[in-house]
Amino acid sequence: MAEYKAKRNPDRCPSHPGAVLDDILPSLGKPKAEIARLLGISRQHLHEILEGKKPVSPNGAARIGKLLGNGPAIWLRLQAAYDAWHAEREVDVSKIPTLEQA
């Protein structure tokens, strides 16, 4: 079977999971206040996630995954990709050597 690699521009920041969630919410046909209530979080917290101001925590990922029926893993992977992309650009690792295994 052929294997294909994703061709994503590495200079493009991955989407924040809140942006993905914001794209999905209209299809649920419920107001954001109701979504927040169903998730057991405040409306403010939901809006901060949707705006990319707050990360999706493991607890939040479990709640979102249950609500949407797709499990927490996808939300955790989205957050990890977003965080890793920013860390690679913000953390100075120039003085840290790369060790070889003995």
Summary of the structure (lengths in Angstrom):
residues: 102
radius of gyration: 17.1
end to end distance: 34.9
largest distance: 57.4
contacts: 210
relative contact order: 0.14
helix: 56%
strand: 0%
